[in-house]
Amino acid sequence: MNKINREDMLELTRRMNINRNCFTRISGAYFDKEGFVDGTFNTNFLKLSQKDQKRNLAIAKVIPFSKTNINLKEYGFADEDKKPGSTWQLLMALKDCELKNDALLDVFYEVVGEKYHSKGEYAVYFFHGVYDIPVKAKDKASLDDSVEVYKFIICAICPVYGDYEPGEPECGFLFPAFKDRSSDMDGIEIFNADAQHPHRELLEDIIFTHNKSVVD
């Protein structure tokens, strides 16, 4: 497990509001308490109403804005975690297709439905984001030129109530990791709202299916 720089996460969250939105697409699935999919969605983020944009930005922002190294922890993928059929390979494909491939999403939903532990109905929300990382001057002021384009996905798993109304995310992740203001394809930042009682199945049975030694 690696330490997360809080400033990196805060830099990302500043691009998660209506006026400075970094998200291009949102997709997701709703599950019953047995883990069966009730319905899915997949759309251009900017086609949402402003009200829905605000609501979904609030959900996505929870992950990077959470307490670093307590609720949000960074883990590294070893070579054995990147074998064909691994979750890392699937996440890379989801990032590269910008969440536009429903068949890939369905693979992830199926795994979640089998492995995730929930006391009731829940939803998986995916967000695809693009952040044109600006060059920083020595005084930390941003310059106009960009140093890298960081393309990423955020996943949030939330309880749902009534007519698919989401609650606060229980867990989720940011992939690839955002480290030293750059993409780290070998890392993932995993969020748990309850740090004392985390959803260990997300880490052990969904993300790291090959390498159990990564679990702290």
Backbone as ProteinMPNN parsed JSONL, in Angstrom:
{"seq_chain_A": "MNKINREDMLELTRRMNINRNCFTRISGAYFDKEGFVDGTFNTNFLKLSQKDQKRNLAIAKVIPFSKTNINLKEYGFADEDKKPGSTWQLLMALKDCELKNDALLDVFYEVVGEKYHSKGEYAVYFFHGVYDIPVKAKDKASLDDSVEVYKFIICAICPVYGDYEPGEPECGFLFPAFKDRSSDMDGIEIFNADAQHPHRELLEDIIFTHNKSVVD", "coords_chain_A": {"N_chain_A": [[0.841, -1.195, 0.0], [0.553, 2.215, -0.845], [1.344, 5.638, 0.016], [-0.935, 8.366, -0.302], [-0.886, 11.525, -1.815], [-2.436, 14.233, -0.515], [-2.833, 16.698, -1.783], [-2.839, 16.079, -4.497], [-5.32, 14.785, -4.784], [-7.09, 16.836, -4.066], [-6.617, 18.598, -6.121], [-7.781, 17.247, -8.255], [-10.518, 17.179, -7.443], [-11.253, 19.794, -7.705], [-11.958, 20.008, -10.287], [-14.426, 19.002, -10.47], [-17.071, 20.143, -10.618], [-19.975, 22.066, -11.622], [-19.137, 24.263, -13.191], [-16.495, 23.671, -13.836], [-16.222, 21.072, -15.045], [-14.955, 17.81, -15.35], [-15.884, 15.446, -16.356], [-16.925, 13.18, -18.896], [-18.627, 11.1, -19.423], [-21.181, 8.988, -18.017], [-22.149, 5.992, -16.471], [-23.946, 3.081, -15.352], [-25.389, 0.656, -13.021], [-28.26, -0.818, -11.466], [-28.92, -2.78, -8.613], [-30.682, -5.528, -7.12], [-31.259, -6.735, -3.733], [-30.26, -9.283, -3.778], [-28.257, -9.219, -5.582], [-28.807, -9.173, -8.294], [-29.067, -7.585, -11.469], [-31.161, -4.833, -11.91], [-31.508, -2.835, -13.739], [-29.842, -0.763, -16.211], [-27.785, 2.062, -17.241], [-26.345, 4.442, -19.542], [-24.732, 7.201, -20.63], [-23.888, 10.374, -22.199], [-22.286, 12.623, -20.114], [-22.714, 15.381, -20.146], [-25.185, 15.619, -21.266], [-27.01, 15.307, -19.304], [-29.463, 16.813, -17.138], [-28.948, 19.966, -15.461], [-29.484, 19.704, -12.763], [-29.267, 16.912, -12.374], [-26.619, 16.596, -13.116], [-25.299, 17.948, -11.018], [-26.061, 16.362, -8.843], [-24.85, 13.904, -9.487], [-22.172, 14.636, -9.734], [-21.634, 15.178, -7.093], [-21.714, 12.61, -6.024], [-19.54, 11.324, -7.345], [-17.422, 12.909, -6.47], [-17.054, 12.281, -3.823], [-15.242, 10.152, -3.583], [-12.425, 10.942, -4.345], [-12.273, 13.106, -2.582], [-12.382, 12.179, -0.044], [-10.955, 11.22, 3.192], [-7.585, 10.999, 2.856], [-5.477, 8.15, 2.826], [-6.804, 7.05, 4.915], [-9.73, 6.748, 4.604], [-9.446, 6.61, 1.9], [-7.289, 4.689, 0.107], [-4.22, 3.774, -1.454], [-3.296, 1.207, -3.697], [-1.065, -1.138, -5.251], [-0.702, -2.746, -8.434], [0.602, -5.89, -9.117], [2.603, -7.847, -11.446], [1.299, -10.297, -11.677], [-1.286, -9.575, -11.229], [-2.145, -8.579, -13.582], [-2.758, -10.367, -15.513], [-4.289, -12.035, -18.397], [-7.786, -11.696, -18.381], [-7.912, -10.53, -15.934], [-8.988, -8.142, -13.4], [-7.638, -5.724, -13.598], [-7.001, -5.622, -16.333], [-9.576, -5.434, -17.37], [-10.405, -2.962, -16.276], [-8.6, -1.221, -17.518], [-9.488, -1.494, -20.142], [-12.07, -0.45, -19.914], [-11.473, 2.192, -19.277], [-10.105, 2.975, -21.599], [-12.056, 2.733, -23.588], [-13.723, 4.663, -22.816], [-15.991, 4.169, -21.302], [-17.918, 3.405, -23.122], [-18.508, 0.912, -23.996], [-20.838, -1.362, -23.524], [-20.845, -4.113, -23.131], [-18.424, -4.68, -21.851], [-18.846, -3.317, -19.466], [-20.969, -4.817, -18.47], [-19.658, -7.168, -17.786], [-18.179, -6.366, -15.563], [-20.292, -5.628, -13.844], [-21.476, -8.112, -13.442], [-19.551, -9.476, -11.935], [-19.512, -7.882, -9.628], [-22.153, -8.257, -8.741], [-21.992, -10.925, -7.965], [-20.05, -10.949, -5.937], [-20.205, -8.727, -4.175], [-21.109, -7.529, -0.934], [-24.1, -6.684, 0.412], [-26.689, -5.136, 2.335], [-29.038, -4.411, 1.275], [-30.77, -3.001, -1.579], [-28.686, -1.665, -4.175], [-26.427, 0.463, -6.088], [-24.139, 0.709, -8.828], [-22.059, 3.18, -9.908], [-20.385, 4.563, -12.654], [-17.905, 6.826, -13.764], [-16.388, 8.598, -16.365], [-13.509, 10.482, -16.762], [-11.605, 13.361, -17.903], [-8.686, 15.063, -17.51], [-6.841, 17.782, -18.213], [-3.812, 18.262, -17.361], [-2.356, 21.064, -15.989], [0.77, 22.811, -16.449], [2.791, 23.634, -13.684], [4.041, 26.58, -12.218], [7.051, 27.571, -10.445], [6.162, 28.865, -8.209], [3.89, 27.545, -7.705], [1.685, 28.409, -9.069], [-0.66, 27.908, -11.687], [0.17, 27.352, -15.114], [-0.482, 28.063, -18.616], [0.148, 26.01, -20.447], [-0.107, 22.423, -20.907], [0.915, 19.493, -19.133], [0.287, 16.843, -19.236], [-2.379, 14.648, -20.247], [-4.708, 13.388, -18.226], [-6.554, 10.568, -18.126], [-9.281, 8.931, -16.741], [-11.224, 6.695, -14.614], [-13.904, 6.723, -12.307], [-15.41, 4.803, -9.842], [-18.318, 4.325, -7.986], [-20.028, 2.794, -5.373], [-23.198, 2.624, -4.18], [-25.844, 2.636, -1.729], [-29.31, 2.279, -2.597], [-32.508, 3.856, -2.537], [-36.082, 3.754, -2.467], [-37.301, 5.058, -5.469], [-34.893, 4.372, -7.09], [-33.13, 6.179, -5.828], [-30.038, 7.378, -4.957], [-27.906, 6.805, -2.104], [-25.24, 7.973, 0.07], [-21.999, 7.124, -1.177], [-20.758, 3.879, -0.384], [-18.435, 2.55, -0.929], [-15.73, 2.439, -3.342], [-13.653, 3.428, -6.17], [-10.753, 4.987, -7.694], [-9.298, 4.966, -10.824], [-6.802, 5.025, -13.394], [-4.424, 5.32, -10.647], [-3.862, 8.626, -9.381], [-0.974, 10.134, -9.215], [1.641, 12.107, -8.025], [0.799, 14.141, -9.682], [0.207, 12.825, -12.071], [-0.574, 10.02, -14.269], [-0.745, 6.792, -12.903], [-0.516, 3.795, -13.957], [-0.135, 1.426, -12.706], [-1.365, 1.56, -10.307], [-4.164, 1.893, -8.005], [-6.735, 3.675, -6.382], [-8.545, 3.098, -3.604], [-11.681, 3.445, -2.071], [-13.357, 3.484, 1.068], [-16.171, 4.115, 2.95], [-16.569, 3.522, 5.626], [-13.955, 3.183, 7.438], [-13.192, 1.474, 9.467], [-14.695, -0.789, 9.126], [-14.395, -1.938, 6.382], [-15.447, -2.632, 2.964], [-14.193, -5.369, 2.264], [-14.399, -7.234, 0.298], [-14.44, -5.854, -2.083], [-11.793, -5.18, -2.485], [-10.443, -7.684, -2.186], [-11.859, -9.687, -3.656], [-12.892, -8.576, -5.972], [-11.26, -6.506, -7.147], [-8.447, -7.29, -6.728], [-8.009, -10.168, -7.734], [-6.128, -12.09, -8.191], [-3.836, -11.709, -6.608], [-3.553, -12.037, -3.386], [-1.861, -11.101, -1.466], [-1.683, -8.372, -1.434], [-3.505, -7.263, 0.241], [-4.068, -5.342, 3.124]], "CA_chain_A": [[0.0, 0.0, 0.0], [1.326, 3.434, -0.986], [0.741, 6.85, 0.564], [-1.549, 9.277, -1.26], [-0.679, 12.956, -1.577], [-3.742, 14.893, -0.415], [-2.924, 17.79, -2.753], [-3.219, 15.503, -5.788], [-6.756, 14.536, -4.771], [-7.786, 18.119, -4.056], [-6.503, 19.158, -7.476], [-8.807, 16.591, -9.072], [-11.875, 17.544, -7.044], [-11.55, 21.153, -8.178], [-12.506, 19.867, -11.649], [-15.664, 18.232, -10.347], [-18.231, 20.997, -10.348], [-20.689, 22.439, -12.843], [-18.378, 25.22, -13.999], [-15.21, 23.096, -14.252], [-16.524, 19.647, -15.032], [-13.996, 16.992, -16.096], [-16.485, 14.17, -16.746], [-17.484, 13.099, -20.239], [-19.636, 10.04, -19.525], [-21.62, 8.317, -16.802], [-22.882, 4.747, -16.7], [-24.161, 2.399, -14.082], [-26.36, -0.426, -12.915], [-28.987, -0.938, -10.199], [-28.979, -4.173, -8.187], [-31.548, -5.865, -5.99], [-30.457, -7.158, -2.582], [-29.624, -10.568, -4.085], [-27.163, -8.986, -6.507], [-29.23, -9.235, -9.692], [-29.207, -6.261, -12.071], [-32.53, -4.397, -12.196], [-31.495, -1.933, -14.887], [-28.572, -0.089, -16.459], [-27.834, 3.302, -18.017], [-25.055, 4.837, -20.108], [-25.015, 8.417, -21.387], [-22.971, 11.502, -22.16], [-22.53, 13.342, -18.862], [-23.193, 16.745, -20.404], [-26.586, 15.574, -21.691], [-27.852, 15.311, -18.108], [-29.928, 18.121, -16.685], [-28.016, 20.555, -14.499], [-29.789, 19.112, -11.461], [-28.689, 15.572, -12.334], [-25.165, 16.761, -13.126], [-24.879, 18.301, -9.662], [-26.248, 15.198, -7.978], [-23.857, 12.886, -9.809], [-20.86, 15.175, -9.383], [-21.491, 15.005, -5.645], [-21.408, 11.2, -5.787], [-18.173, 11.048, -7.808], [-16.446, 13.693, -5.715], [-16.839, 11.663, -2.513], [-14.092, 9.243, -3.591], [-11.139, 11.632, -4.18], [-12.316, 14.119, -1.528], [-12.394, 11.513, 1.261], [-9.708, 11.326, 3.955], [-6.538, 10.211, 2.227], [-4.741, 7.176, 3.638], [-7.715, 6.531, 5.943], [-10.862, 6.243, 3.827], [-8.959, 6.398, 0.534], [-5.961, 4.091, 0.173], [-3.675, 3.396, -2.751], [-2.73, -0.136, -3.804], [-0.362, -1.363, -6.507], [-0.908, -4.003, -9.159], [1.787, -6.649, -9.491], [2.472, -8.464, -12.766], [0.317, -11.383, -11.629], [-2.622, -8.976, -11.217], [-2.429, -8.051, -14.918], [-2.906, -11.477, -16.443], [-5.532, -12.033, -19.162], [-8.962, -11.979, -17.579], [-7.823, -9.842, -14.639], [-9.745, -6.903, -13.234], [-6.814, -4.634, -14.137], [-7.188, -5.612, -17.784], [-10.931, -4.934, -17.604], [-10.439, -1.535, -15.964], [-7.892, -0.543, -18.598], [-10.37, -1.484, -21.312], [-13.159, 0.499, -19.638], [-10.908, 3.536, -19.394], [-9.749, 3.251, -22.992], [-13.276, 2.881, -24.395], [-14.436, 5.802, -22.213], [-17.251, 3.617, -20.776], [-18.902, 3.31, -24.205], [-18.712, -0.498, -24.326], [-21.749, -1.93, -22.533], [-20.489, -5.509, -22.866], [-17.381, -4.659, -20.823], [-19.489, -2.912, -18.221], [-21.764, -5.946, -17.98], [-18.734, -8.112, -17.152], [-17.891, -5.849, -14.222], [-21.514, -5.724, -13.041], [-21.695, -9.515, -13.077], [-18.627, -9.788, -10.842], [-19.997, -7.182, -8.436], [-23.357, -8.941, -8.291], [-21.625, -12.189, -7.326], [-19.102, -10.812, -4.827], [-20.414, -7.598, -3.261], [-21.972, -7.803, 0.209], [-24.99, -5.554, 0.677], [-27.871, -5.459, 3.125], [-30.231, -4.018, 0.535], [-30.542, -2.632, -2.974], [-27.554, -0.753, -4.337], [-26.113, 0.84, -7.464], [-22.752, 0.964, -9.215], [-21.946, 4.329, -10.806], [-19.091, 4.773, -13.281], [-17.685, 8.135, -14.367], [-15.145, 8.738, -17.12], [-13.056, 11.863, -16.698], [-10.407, 13.791, -18.613], [-8.112, 16.242, -16.867], [-5.669, 18.32, -18.903], [-3.014, 18.715, -16.217], [-1.558, 22.235, -16.351], [2.115, 22.954, -15.904], [2.82, 24.54, -12.538], [5.238, 27.391, -12.047], [7.736, 27.286, -9.194], [5.374, 29.406, -7.102], [2.699, 26.682, -7.689], [0.615, 28.961, -9.897], [-0.816, 27.127, -12.913], [0.463, 27.994, -16.383], [-1.44, 27.693, -19.656], [0.513, 24.766, -21.105], [-0.416, 21.202, -20.161], [2.02, 18.549, -19.038], [-0.24, 15.496, -19.505], [-3.834, 14.483, -20.185], [-5.015, 12.27, -17.329], [-7.857, 9.971, -18.395], [-9.523, 8.068, -15.592], [-12.594, 6.319, -14.266], [-14.28, 6.634, -10.9], [-16.525, 3.904, -9.559], [-18.928, 4.52, -6.672], [-21.094, 1.843, -5.054], [-24.069, 3.337, -3.24], [-27.169, 2.062, -1.462], [-30.385, 3.03, -3.245], [-33.771, 3.862, -1.8], [-37.257, 4.182, -3.223], [-37.24, 5.006, -6.926], [-33.493, 4.465, -7.517], [-32.469, 7.355, -5.259], [-28.793, 6.909, -4.341], [-27.389, 7.362, -0.86], [-23.808, 8.257, 0.029], [-21.203, 5.949, -1.559], [-20.188, 3.032, 0.662], [-17.073, 2.252, -1.355], [-15.491, 2.749, -4.744], [-12.234, 3.557, -6.497], [-10.251, 5.856, -8.758], [-8.312, 4.232, -11.623], [-5.592, 4.667, -12.658], [-4.098, 6.221, -9.545], [-3.33, 9.948, -9.726], [0.183, 10.199, -8.327], [2.608, 13.126, -8.439], [0.144, 14.873, -10.773], [0.382, 12.027, -13.276], [-1.223, 8.71, -14.281], [0.009, 5.622, -12.46], [-1.293, 2.655, -14.445], [0.082, 0.287, -11.812], [-1.989, 1.843, -9.025], [-5.596, 2.162, -7.886], [-7.06, 4.27, -5.089], [-9.794, 2.458, -3.193], [-12.411, 4.193, -1.045], [-14.345, 2.864, 1.949], [-16.75, 5.13, 3.829], [-16.318, 3.062, 6.996], [-12.577, 2.676, 7.431], [-13.067, 0.407, 10.46], [-15.391, -1.972, 8.611], [-14.402, -1.742, 4.935], [-15.932, -3.7, 2.09], [-12.958, -6.052, 1.874], [-14.64, -8.007, -0.92], [-14.073, -5.018, -3.228], [-10.346, -5.305, -2.638], [-9.956, -9.062, -2.253], [-12.568, -10.565, -4.59], [-13.286, -7.879, -7.197], [-10.111, -5.83, -7.755], [-7.247, -8.142, -6.718], [-8.48, -11.557, -7.731], [-4.98, -13.002, -8.314], [-2.785, -11.476, -5.622], [-4.125, -11.765, -2.076], [-0.862, -10.509, -0.577], [-1.782, -6.92, -1.46], [-4.459, -6.846, 1.264], [-3.41, -4.955, 4.373]], "C_chain_A": [[0.875, 1.243, 0.0], [0.586, 4.626, -0.396], [0.212, 7.744, -0.553], [-1.249, 10.715, -0.849], [-2.039, 13.652, -1.622], [-3.917, 15.983, -1.47], [-3.299, 17.284, -4.142], [-4.73, 15.309, -5.865], [-7.556, 15.843, -4.802], [-7.731, 18.782, -5.43], [-7.556, 18.548, -8.395], [-10.208, 17.08, -8.734], [-12.248, 18.948, -7.489], [-12.082, 21.147, -9.605], [-13.818, 19.098, -11.628], [-16.798, 19.114, -9.852], [-18.822, 21.446, -11.67], [-19.852, 23.329, -13.753], [-17.06, 24.669, -14.52], [-15.327, 21.578, -14.227], [-15.552, 18.866, -15.913], [-14.611, 15.712, -16.645], [-17.129, 14.244, -18.132], [-18.63, 12.092, -20.328], [-19.946, 9.462, -18.157], [-22.389, 7.061, -17.197], [-23.08, 4.063, -15.365], [-25.207, 1.317, -14.153], [-26.986, -0.408, -11.526], [-29.168, -2.421, -9.88], [-30.021, -4.365, -7.099], [-30.666, -6.433, -4.873], [-29.806, -8.523, -2.78], [-28.467, -10.417, -5.068], [-27.514, -9.118, -7.971], [-29.474, -7.828, -10.222], [-30.672, -5.973, -12.4], [-32.599, -3.507, -13.427], [-30.141, -1.255, -15.015], [-28.818, 1.223, -17.208], [-26.437, 3.639, -18.489], [-25.296, 6.049, -21.0], [-23.876, 9.426, -21.285], [-23.286, 12.346, -20.925], [-23.152, 14.707, -19.1], [-24.628, 16.787, -20.927], [-27.546, 15.495, -20.502], [-28.343, 16.726, -17.821], [-28.932, 18.666, -15.672], [-28.238, 19.982, -13.105], [-29.146, 17.736, -11.327], [-27.165, 15.623, -12.388], [-24.654, 17.043, -11.715], [-24.974, 17.104, -8.735], [-25.164, 14.155, -8.227], [-22.43, 13.357, -9.562], [-20.598, 14.992, -7.89], [-21.137, 13.562, -5.295], [-19.954, 10.898, -6.152], [-17.13, 11.706, -6.924], [-16.127, 13.081, -4.359], [-15.541, 10.857, -2.491], [-12.765, 10.005, -3.442], [-11.108, 12.623, -3.027], [-12.281, 13.506, -0.13], [-11.027, 11.622, 1.936], [-8.652, 10.394, 3.376], [-5.796, 9.368, 3.261], [-5.527, 6.678, 4.853], [-8.92, 5.899, 5.249], [-10.481, 5.934, 2.377], [-7.516, 5.904, 0.607], [-5.515, 3.644, -1.215], [-3.02, 2.016, -2.683], [-2.087, -0.294, -5.175], [-0.668, -2.715, -7.109], [0.444, -4.635, -9.47], [1.554, -7.279, -10.863], [1.399, -9.549, -12.774], [-1.121, -10.87, -11.589], [-3.055, -8.506, -12.6], [-2.59, -9.149, -15.967], [-4.207, -11.357, -17.235], [-6.718, -12.45, -18.299], [-8.96, -11.3, -16.229], [-8.694, -8.605, -14.6], [-8.963, -5.716, -13.765], [-7.009, -4.498, -15.64], [-8.569, -5.052, -18.14], [-11.021, -3.432, -17.354], [-9.711, -0.712, -17.025], [-8.773, -0.422, -19.829], [-11.527, -0.502, -21.122], [-12.682, 1.94, -19.754], [-10.676, 3.9, -20.853], [-10.975, 3.446, -23.879], [-14.159, 4.012, -23.881], [-15.849, 5.418, -21.772], [-18.327, 3.444, -21.855], [-19.215, 1.867, -24.588], [-19.56, -1.161, -23.238], [-21.402, -3.376, -22.185], [-19.401, -5.592, -21.794], [-17.958, -4.278, -19.465], [-20.283, -4.064, -17.613], [-20.885, -6.993, -17.293], [-18.438, -7.668, -15.727], [-19.117, -5.969, -13.321], [-21.772, -7.158, -12.577], [-20.806, -9.918, -11.904], [-19.1, -9.145, -9.544], [-21.22, -7.89, -7.872], [-23.064, -10.233, -7.551], [-20.869, -11.99, -6.018], [-19.457, -9.756, -3.789], [-21.414, -7.952, -2.163], [-22.806, -6.559, 0.525], [-26.214, -6.01, 1.455], [-29.161, -5.123, 2.393], [-29.894, -3.711, -0.912], [-29.404, -1.62, -3.058], [-27.328, -0.47, -5.815], [-24.607, 0.987, -7.629], [-22.764, 2.108, -10.216], [-20.521, 4.397, -11.336], [-19.042, 6.161, -13.907], [-16.375, 8.089, -15.143], [-14.762, 10.212, -17.146], [-11.788, 12.103, -17.491], [-9.92, 15.08, -17.975], [-6.824, 16.632, -17.584], [-4.791, 18.987, -17.846], [-2.15, 19.912, -16.612], [-0.163, 22.177, -15.75], [2.048, 23.928, -14.741], [4.133, 25.289, -12.488], [5.865, 27.064, -10.694], [6.982, 27.816, -7.989], [4.035, 28.69, -6.967], [1.508, 27.262, -8.436], [0.549, 28.163, -11.198], [-0.478, 27.975, -14.14], [-0.507, 27.468, -17.433], [-1.13, 26.346, -20.304], [0.158, 23.56, -20.243], [0.774, 20.268, -20.191], [1.572, 17.13, -19.398], [-1.761, 15.555, -19.493], [-4.104, 13.213, -19.382], [-6.43, 11.795, -17.614], [-8.111, 8.891, -17.351], [-10.987, 7.674, -15.468], [-12.73, 6.334, -12.747], [-15.462, 5.69, -10.798], [-17.018, 4.181, -8.145], [-20.047, 3.502, -6.496], [-21.908, 2.422, -3.91], [-25.318, 2.516, -2.932], [-28.207, 2.885, -2.212], [-31.68, 2.83, -2.471], [-34.901, 4.295, -2.726], [-37.073, 3.989, -4.716], [-35.817, 5.298, -7.407], [-32.801, 5.738, -7.029], [-31.201, 6.911, -4.526], [-28.491, 7.583, -3.013], [-25.902, 7.663, -1.022], [-23.036, 6.994, -0.36], [-20.658, 5.203, -0.345], [-18.736, 2.686, 0.353], [-16.941, 2.574, -2.83], [-14.0, 2.859, -5.008], [-11.999, 4.573, -7.604], [-9.161, 5.084, -9.487], [-8.069, 4.942, -12.946], [-5.323, 5.662, -11.535], [-3.555, 7.541, -10.087], [-2.214, 10.235, -8.738], [1.209, 11.187, -8.87], [2.108, 13.867, -9.675], [0.314, 14.138, -12.106], [-0.356, 10.701, -13.14], [-0.268, 7.631, -13.79], [-0.819, 4.392, -12.8], [-1.143, 1.421, -13.558], [-0.619, 0.475, -10.471], [-3.481, 2.09, -9.122], [-5.848, 2.71, -6.492], [-8.465, 3.838, -4.696], [-10.389, 3.169, -1.984], [-13.342, 3.286, -0.255], [-14.859, 3.919, 2.915], [-16.496, 4.795, 5.29], [-14.945, 2.412, 7.031], [-12.373, 1.527, 8.407], [-13.711, -0.895, 9.996], [-15.515, -1.844, 7.092], [-15.051, -2.912, 4.192], [-14.703, -4.416, 1.533], [-13.147, -6.87, 0.601], [-14.321, -7.187, -2.174], [-12.591, -5.178, -3.529], [-9.925, -6.733, -2.947], [-10.57, -9.885, -3.382], [-12.954, -9.906, -5.911], [-12.078, -7.254, -7.89], [-8.909, -6.758, -7.863], [-7.657, -9.6, -6.606], [-7.326, -12.55, -7.793], [-4.023, -12.907, -7.14], [-3.377, -11.084, -4.278], [-3.138, -11.063, -1.143], [-0.936, -8.996, -0.526], [-2.64, -6.406, -0.295], [-3.737, -6.527, 2.57], [-4.208, -5.439, 5.58]], "O_chain_A": [[1.838, 1.321, 0.763], [-0.643, 4.63, -0.317], [0.828, 7.866, -1.612], [-1.35, 11.07, 0.325], [-2.708, 13.653, -2.656], [-5.015, 16.173, -1.993], [-3.996, 17.973, -4.886], [-5.351, 15.624, -6.88], [-8.575, 15.938, -5.486], [-8.68, 19.445, -5.849], [-8.152, 19.246, -9.216], [-11.0, 17.366, -9.632], [-13.43, 19.261, -7.635], [-12.597, 22.158, -10.083], [-14.267, 18.6, -12.661], [-17.399, 18.861, -8.807], [-18.228, 21.227, -12.726], [-19.868, 23.153, -14.972], [-16.554, 25.143, -15.537], [-14.623, 20.895, -13.483], [-15.345, 19.21, -17.077], [-13.928, 14.958, -17.337], [-17.781, 15.226, -18.487], [-19.498, 12.206, -21.194], [-19.102, 9.445, -17.261], [-23.179, 7.072, -18.14], [-22.455, 4.426, -14.368], [-25.829, 1.086, -15.191], [-26.344, -0.038, -10.543], [-29.521, -3.216, -10.75], [-30.227, -3.489, -6.26], [-29.459, -6.591, -5.055], [-28.898, -8.887, -2.033], [-27.771, -11.391, -5.355], [-26.62, -9.172, -8.816], [-30.019, -6.978, -9.517], [-31.337, -6.76, -13.074], [-33.637, -3.434, -14.084], [-29.382, -1.179, -14.049], [-29.904, 1.462, -17.736], [-25.452, 3.18, -17.91], [-25.985, 5.944, -22.014], [-23.021, 9.339, -20.404], [-24.435, 12.737, -20.719], [-24.018, 15.14, -18.34], [-25.223, 17.861, -21.023], [-28.76, 15.603, -20.677], [-27.713, 17.708, -18.216], [-28.158, 17.906, -15.09], [-27.283, 19.797, -12.35], [-28.55, 17.422, -10.296], [-26.493, 14.792, -11.777], [-23.678, 16.435, -11.275], [-24.073, 16.86, -7.933], [-24.622, 13.585, -7.28], [-21.566, 12.551, -9.215], [-19.478, 14.688, -7.479], [-20.353, 13.317, -4.378], [-19.225, 10.291, -5.368], [-16.076, 11.128, -6.658], [-15.058, 13.327, -3.801], [-14.818, 10.874, -1.495], [-12.033, 9.74, -2.488], [-10.029, 12.955, -2.535], [-12.164, 14.228, 0.86], [-10.058, 12.064, 1.32], [-8.798, 9.172, 3.399], [-5.529, 9.795, 4.384], [-4.987, 5.975, 5.708], [-9.113, 4.684, 5.295], [-11.111, 5.108, 1.717], [-6.633, 6.605, 1.101], [-6.319, 3.2, -2.034], [-2.29, 1.701, -1.743], [-2.509, 0.337, -6.144], [-0.867, -3.701, -6.399], [1.326, -3.981, -10.026], [0.438, -7.249, -11.382], [0.675, -9.704, -13.757], [-2.061, -11.612, -11.872], [-4.197, -8.081, -12.782], [-2.56, -8.88, -17.168], [-5.129, -10.662, -16.808], [-6.65, -13.443, -17.574], [-9.899, -11.466, -15.451], [-9.092, -8.08, -15.64], [-9.551, -4.791, -14.324], [-7.164, -3.391, -16.157], [-8.708, -4.289, -19.095], [-11.643, -2.709, -18.133], [-10.162, 0.374, -17.387], [-8.804, 0.621, -20.482], [-11.915, 0.195, -22.059], [-13.398, 2.802, -20.264], [-11.012, 5.001, -21.289], [-10.937, 4.24, -24.819], [-15.218, 4.286, -24.445], [-16.779, 6.22, -21.853], [-19.512, 3.347, -21.538], [-20.093, 1.624, -25.416], [-19.057, -1.483, -22.161], [-21.641, -3.815, -21.06], [-19.444, -6.466, -20.929], [-17.593, -4.855, -18.441], [-20.274, -4.264, -16.398], [-21.314, -7.633, -16.333], [-18.442, -8.477, -14.799], [-18.997, -6.368, -12.163], [-22.23, -7.384, -11.457], [-21.249, -10.615, -10.991], [-19.091, -9.779, -8.49], [-21.315, -8.101, -6.663], [-23.785, -10.605, -6.626], [-21.028, -12.778, -5.086], [-19.052, -9.876, -2.633], [-22.434, -8.59, -2.421], [-22.261, -5.508, 0.864], [-26.712, -7.12, 1.265], [-30.248, -5.5, 2.832], [-28.845, -4.119, -1.41], [-29.187, -0.827, -2.142], [-27.954, -1.08, -6.681], [-23.896, 1.343, -6.689], [-23.41, 2.014, -11.26], [-19.562, 4.302, -10.571], [-20.016, 6.616, -14.506], [-15.367, 7.596, -14.636], [-15.567, 11.074, -17.498], [-10.998, 11.188, -17.726], [-10.652, 16.067, -17.909], [-5.84, 15.893, -17.56], [-5.01, 20.144, -17.486], [-1.293, 19.784, -17.487], [0.059, 21.583, -14.695], [1.334, 24.929, -14.801], [5.202, 24.713, -12.69], [5.266, 26.352, -9.888], [7.127, 27.299, -6.881], [3.152, 29.134, -6.232], [0.43, 26.666, -8.435], [1.583, 27.784, -11.749], [-0.8, 29.162, -14.195], [-1.266, 26.535, -17.171], [-2.049, 25.615, -20.674], [0.124, 23.648, -19.016], [1.545, 20.252, -21.15], [2.388, 16.309, -19.819], [-2.359, 16.397, -18.822], [-3.767, 12.108, -19.808], [-7.395, 12.521, -17.377], [-7.257, 8.038, -17.109], [-11.863, 8.237, -16.124], [-11.798, 6.004, -12.013], [-16.405, 5.777, -11.583], [-16.22, 4.262, -7.212], [-20.91, 3.363, -7.362], [-21.392, 2.678, -2.822], [-25.797, 1.777, -3.791], [-27.998, 4.077, -2.439], [-31.912, 1.795, -1.847], [-34.705, 5.093, -3.643], [-36.733, 2.899, -5.176], [-35.56, 6.321, -8.042], [-31.976, 6.308, -7.742], [-31.285, 6.142, -3.568], [-28.776, 8.764, -2.816], [-25.372, 7.612, -2.131], [-23.386, 5.901, 0.086], [-20.161, 5.814, 0.601], [-17.913, 2.547, 1.258], [-17.916, 2.936, -3.488], [-13.18, 2.443, -4.189], [-12.91, 4.959, -8.338], [-8.213, 4.602, -8.866], [-9.019, 5.417, -13.569], [-5.936, 6.729, -11.487], [-2.878, 7.572, -11.115], [-2.465, 10.541, -7.572], [1.597, 11.111, -10.036], [2.875, 14.18, -10.586], [0.539, 14.764, -13.142], [-0.722, 10.3, -12.036], [0.884, 7.571, -14.218], [-1.703, 3.992, -12.043], [-1.935, 0.483, -13.653], [-0.482, -0.368, -9.584], [-4.0, 2.449, -10.179], [-5.236, 2.256, -5.525], [-9.444, 4.169, -5.365], [-9.697, 3.456, -1.007], [-14.026, 2.433, -0.819], [-14.073, 4.55, 3.622], [-16.239, 5.686, 6.099], [-14.792, 1.238, 6.696], [-11.488, 0.694, 8.21], [-13.314, -1.977, 10.428], [-16.616, -1.661, 6.573], [-15.182, -4.017, 4.719], [-14.234, -4.089, 0.443], [-12.178, -7.168, -0.097], [-13.971, -7.752, -3.211], [-12.19, -5.297, -4.687], [-9.14, -6.968, -3.866], [-9.88, -10.694, -4.002], [-13.305, -10.596, -6.868], [-11.888, -7.448, -9.09], [-8.403, -6.993, -8.96], [-7.65, -10.184, -5.523], [-7.511, -13.727, -7.484], [-3.457, -13.916, -6.718], [-3.673, -9.91, -4.055], [-3.546, -10.491, -0.132], [-0.314, -8.384, 0.343], [-2.515, -5.249, 0.106], [-2.92, -7.307, 3.06], [-3.807, -5.206, 6.72]]}, "name": "protein", "num_of_chains": 1, "seq": "MNKINREDMLELTRRMNINRNCFTRISGAYFDKEGFVDGTFNTNFLKLSQKDQKRNLAIAKVIPFSKTNINLKEYGFADEDKKPGSTWQLLMALKDCELKNDALLDVFYEVVGEKYHSKGEYAVYFFHGVYDIPVKAKDKASLDDSVEVYKFIICAICPVYGDYEPGEPECGFLFPAFKDRSSDMDGIEIFNADAQHPHRELLEDIIFTHNKSVVD"}
